[in-house]
């Protein structure tokens, strides 16, 4: 298991031991789980990544804390995380803030797979007011089959002042109803 400075994982206790040696305690803690048969799980897939997570990349941005700020150049501000997702309905959301009063004309987000070669959906980023903080864009999409490397991309035009904080991909309720 790899845990880095960018991980959103906390480890409370880790026990390391040499192969062939027993633990100090005679009885190991037990975990039990109860399962229900013939009921559909209410849990939906959800993937959230800070903009500076190692799975996220940027061409025209620079990191500050957990966010990526646009340099003012045209290009891909953020892309990733290259997830394997099963067939189903999903919603991708980009969170961040606009930093200047001009609109976000010619800025978009999209969802693709196969390293960007198969476009699923593209939408304009819609936060267009100065100091708009929160959701910058949201797209619903459907995968007809398992896709190995799904990514969300954020494209910015020249001179745009924007910050991206997080990308989330969640399974939508629509897929649970089918």
N, C-alpha and C positions, 0 to 999 in steps of 0.2 A: 504494500500500500504506500502510495506517495502522498505525503502531506506537505504542502509548501506554504509560504507566506500568503499566497493568494487563495488558499483553500477555505471553504466555508464549513469546515469540519472541525469539531472539537473532540478530543479524545480524553476521556476521564481517567481511564486506567489501561495500561498495556502491560501484559506479562510476557517477558522474554525468557526462554529457557533453552538449554542445549538439547539437541536431539538425543533421545535415550534417557534423559533425566526426568524424574517425576517432579510434580509440583510439591510445595511445602505443606499444603493442606491435604488432608485425606479426602474430603468431600468438595467437589467443585460445585459452584453455583449452578442451578438448573433453570432453564427458561422453558416456560410452557406457553402454548398457544392454543386457542380454541378456534375451530373452523366451523363454518356453516355450509351445509350442502345446498345446492340448487338456488343460491341467491347470487345475484350479480353484484360485483364489488362496487361500492360507491366511490372508490378512489380513482381519480383521474391522473393521467401522467402530467407532470409539471416540471419544467426545466427552467431555472433562472440562473443567469450569469451576469456578474458585474462586468462592465465594459473592459476592465483590465485583466479579466480572468485569462489564464494561459490558453484556453481554447478560442479566445476572441482575438482577432487581428485588426490592424489599422494601417492604411497607406497614407492618409492625409490627416492624421490626428496625433496628438501627444497626450500621454497619461498625466493625470493629476489625481492622486488618491486612487479611488476606484472608478473614476470617470475618464472619458476620452473627450478632449476638446478639439474642435476643427482648427486647422492652421490657416484657413482662408483659401486654400487651394481646392480645385475641383477634383473629385474622385471618391473612392470608397473610404468613408470615415470609420466604418466598423463592419466586420463580417465574421461569421462563425455561428455556432460552435461545432458544426459537422456532426450532428447526432444521427444515430440510427433510429428511425421511428417506424412503427407498424402502420398498416393500413388504417385510416380513420380520418376524423375531422379534428382540426386544430385551430388555435388562435395564436398568432405571434404578436407581441406588443413590444414597442421600443419606448423606454422611459428616459427622460432627460430634461433639458431646458434650452430655450432660445435666449440669446444674449444681447441681441440688437433689435431695433424696432422694425427693420425691413422684414418682409415676409420670407417664407421658405420656398419661393418659386424654384422650380427645377430640382427640388430635393425629393427623394423618394426612398422607400424601403421595399424590399422584396423578399420572397422566400424561394429558394431554389435547391436543387440537389445535383449530384454528379459534378461537384466542384463548380457550380454555377452554370453548367451547360444545359440543364433542364429547368426552365423557369416555371414556377407554380403560380405565382401571383405577384403583381407589382401595384403599389398604391403611393400616392403623393403623401408626404409628411404634412400633417394638417395643423400643427400648432403654429399660428402665424402672428401672434401678438408678442410684444416685447415682454421679456421676463416670464414667459409662459413656462411653468414648471409642472412636471408630471408626465402624462402620456403624450408622446410625440406622434405616434402612429400605431395603428392596429389593423391587422389583416386576418381574415378567416380563410382557411384553405383546407383542401382535402387531398389525401394521398390515396391513390387507387391500389397501391401495393406497398410493401415494405421498401423504404428508401434508406440507403446506407449512410449518406452524409448530407443531411438537411442543414441548410444554413440560412440565416437572416442577414441581409446586407442593407446598410444605410449609406446612401449616396448623397453627397452635398455638392452644390454649385460653387463657383468662385465667389469669395467675399462673404460667405455665410458664417455667422458666429453662432455656433450651437455646441451643446455638450450632451453626450450620451452617457447615461449612468448604468443602464441595465437593459438586458433583452430577456424576455420570457416567452416560452413556447408551452402552451397548455392544451391538453386534450379538451375539446369542447363537449358540452352536454349533448349536442346533436348526435354525436357518434354513439353515446350510451343508449339513446332511444331506439336505435335500429336493431 
